[in-house]
């Protein structure tokens, strides 16, 4: 499996905010939880076949 840099960037941008902020936390326990959360999100995002969900897009009922 080839990881496209754009897909990786999209995965990082759609990661929960607390995981990105938590990487810089002074508490090692918070950093570890943030790393685990970010890794889970990246694995989940990259295992999907190239679908990028835009959180700013409103879902319209059909």
N, CA and C of each residue as an Amber inpcrd file, in Angstrom:
protein
   186
   0.8420000  -1.1780000   0.0000000   0.0000000   0.0000000   0.0000000
   0.8880000   1.2430000   0.0000000   0.6360000   2.1230000  -0.9380000
   1.3650000   3.3780000  -1.0240000   0.5680000   4.4600000  -0.3040000
   1.2440000   5.1940000   0.5510000   0.5830000   6.2790000   1.2810000
   0.8700000   7.5810000   0.5530000  -0.1800000   8.1940000   0.0720000
  -0.0870000   9.4560000  -0.6390000   0.0730000  10.5920000   0.3760000
   1.0280000  11.4950000   0.1710000   1.2120000  12.6000000   1.1210000
  -0.0470000  13.4560000   1.3060000  -0.8340000  13.6160000   0.2540000
  -2.0590000  14.4110000   0.3770000  -3.0790000  13.7090000   1.2640000
  -3.1980000  12.3880000   1.1430000  -4.1240000  11.6410000   2.0110000
  -3.6690000  11.7090000   3.4600000  -2.3580000  11.6390000   3.6800000
  -1.8320000  11.7400000   5.0370000  -2.1050000  13.1280000   5.6090000
  -1.9070000  14.1570000   4.7950000  -2.1920000  15.5240000   5.2400000
  -3.6740000  15.6870000   5.5670000  -4.5460000  15.1290000   4.7220000
  -5.9850000  15.1910000   4.9890000  -6.3320000  14.4620000   6.2810000
  -5.6850000  13.3270000   6.5060000  -5.9420000  12.5680000   7.7350000
  -5.5250000  13.3730000   8.9610000  -4.3920000  14.0440000   8.8810000
  -3.9370000  14.8550000  10.0110000  -4.8720000  16.0430000  10.2530000
  -5.3480000  16.6520000   9.1740000  -6.2370000  17.8050000   9.3230000
  -7.6160000  17.4250000   9.8460000  -8.0540000  16.1970000   9.6030000
  -9.3700000  15.7740000  10.0820000  -9.2980000  15.0590000  11.4260000
  -8.1000000  14.9500000  11.9810000  -7.9460000  14.3170000  13.2960000
  -8.6030000  15.1930000  14.3610000  -9.1060000  14.5790000  15.4210000
  -9.6940000  15.3810000  16.5000000  -8.6890000  16.4030000  17.0390000
  -9.1910000  17.5840000  17.3180000  -8.3220000  18.6640000  17.7770000
  -7.5390000  18.3270000  19.0330000  -8.1660000  17.5890000  19.9660000
  -7.4750000  17.2850000  21.2160000  -6.2460000  16.4130000  20.9660000
  -6.2630000  15.5940000  19.9040000  -5.0880000  14.7530000  19.6410000
  -3.9280000  15.5950000  19.1330000  -4.2390000  16.5920000  18.3090000
  -3.1680000  17.4420000  17.7810000  -2.5980000  18.3500000  18.8690000
  -3.4760000  18.9030000  19.6910000  -3.0240000  19.7790000  20.7760000
  -2.3330000  18.9620000  21.8620000  -2.8510000  17.7740000  22.1230000
  -2.3020000  16.9200000  23.1760000  -0.8720000  16.4790000  22.9430000
  -0.4150000  16.5110000  21.6960000   0.9720000  16.1290000  21.4110000
   1.9710000  17.0660000  22.0790000   1.5440000  18.2880000  22.3700000
   2.4430000  19.2720000  22.9820000   2.1730000  19.4730000  24.4680000
   1.3220000  18.6480000  25.0430000   0.9740000  18.7920000  26.4620000
   2.1830000  18.5000000  27.3500000   2.3080000  19.2070000  28.4700000
   3.4330000  18.9700000  29.3690000   3.3160000  17.6520000  30.1420000
   2.1160000  17.1190000  30.2360000   1.8870000  15.8890000  30.9810000
   2.1280000  14.6730000  30.0780000   3.0430000  13.7620000  30.4610000
   3.3350000  12.5970000  29.6150000   2.1210000  11.6950000  29.3840000
   1.2450000  11.6040000  30.3600000   0.0580000  10.7530000  30.2070000
  -0.8690000  11.3200000  29.1270000  -1.0380000  12.6370000  29.1160000
  -1.8780000  13.2770000  28.1020000  -1.2420000  13.1180000  26.7240000
   0.0760000  13.2820000  26.6450000   0.7660000  13.0980000  25.3620000
   0.5800000  11.6870000  24.8340000   0.6910000  10.6890000  25.7100000
   0.5480000   9.2970000  25.2840000  -0.8680000   9.0200000  24.7840000
  -1.8750000   9.5520000  25.4760000  -3.2640000   9.3670000  25.0220000
  -3.4890000  10.0550000  23.6840000  -2.8790000  11.2260000  23.5040000
  -3.0150000  11.9460000  22.2370000  -2.3490000  11.1790000  21.1010000
  -1.1810000  10.6180000  21.3650000  -0.4810000   9.8290000  20.3490000
  -1.3210000   8.6210000  19.9520000  -1.8900000   7.9390000  20.9350000
  -2.7280000   6.7710000  20.6480000  -3.9730000   7.1690000  19.8590000
  -4.5900000   8.2620000  20.2480000  -5.7790000   8.7310000  19.5390000
  -5.4740000   9.1330000  18.1060000  -4.3480000   9.8090000  17.9120000
  -3.9520000  10.2190000  16.5690000  -3.6140000   9.0040000  15.7100000
  -2.9080000   8.0470000  16.2850000  -2.5650000   6.8260000  15.5460000
  -3.8240000   6.0650000  15.1460000  -4.7960000   5.9720000  16.0540000
  -6.0650000   5.3030000  15.7280000  -6.7710000   6.0070000  14.5730000
  -6.7980000   7.3310000  14.6370000  -7.4590000   8.0960000  13.5800000
  -6.7400000   7.9090000  12.2440000  -5.4080000   7.9640000  12.2520000
  -4.6500000   7.7990000  11.0100000  -4.8780000   6.4190000  10.4020000
  -4.8340000   5.3830000  11.2280000  -5.0590000   4.0220000  10.7250000
  -6.4590000   3.8870000  10.1460000  -7.4460000   4.4400000  10.8380000
  -8.8220000   4.3640000  10.3600000  -8.9810000   5.1250000   9.0500000
  -8.4260000   6.3250000   8.9950000  -8.5630000   7.1710000   7.8090000
  -7.8460000   6.5610000   6.6050000  -6.6400000   6.0610000   6.8100000
  -5.8580000   5.5360000   5.6920000  -6.3170000   4.1580000   5.2460000
  -7.0940000   3.4650000   6.0740000  -7.5910000   2.1500000   5.6660000
  -8.8070000   2.2670000   4.7530000  -9.4270000   3.4480000   4.7110000
 -10.5740000   3.6740000   3.8280000 -10.0670000   3.9920000   2.4210000
 -10.8380000   3.6550000   1.4020000 -10.3760000   3.8270000   0.0190000
 -10.4500000   5.2610000  -0.5060000  -9.6910000   6.1530000   0.0600000
  -9.5530000   7.5030000  -0.4770000 -10.7350000   8.4350000  -0.2740000
 -11.6030000   8.1450000   0.6540000 -12.7430000   9.0170000   0.9260000
 -12.3370000  10.0110000   2.0050000 -12.4690000  11.2910000   1.6970000
 -12.1300000  12.3320000   2.6640000 -13.4170000  13.0120000   3.0970000
 -13.6730000  12.9890000   4.3810000 -14.8770000  13.6090000   4.9220000
 -14.5450000  15.0280000   5.3480000 -15.2700000  15.9870000   4.7830000
 -15.0810000  17.3820000   5.1380000 -16.0280000  17.7160000   6.2810000
 -15.4900000  18.0080000   7.4430000 -16.3260000  18.2890000   8.6110000
 -17.0660000  19.6140000   8.4860000 -16.6400000  20.4660000   7.5830000
 -17.3030000  21.7510000   7.3790000 -18.5270000  21.6150000   6.4750000
 -18.6510000  20.5090000   5.7630000 -19.7730000  20.2890000   4.8480000
 -21.0030000  19.8330000   5.6200000 -22.1160000  20.5040000   5.3990000
 -23.3640000  20.1170000   6.0450000 -23.9300000  18.8780000   5.3650000
 -24.4800000  17.9800000   6.1690000 -25.1250000  16.7880000   5.6110000
 -26.5720000  17.1410000   5.2820000 -26.9420000  16.9190000   4.0430000
 -28.3020000  17.2170000   3.6140000 -29.0980000  15.9280000   3.5120000
 -30.2860000  15.8990000   4.1210000 -31.1090000  14.6920000   4.0230000
 -31.6470000  14.5340000   2.6050000 -31.6840000  13.3060000   2.1540000
 -32.2170000  13.0380000   0.8070000 -33.6280000  12.5430000   0.8820000
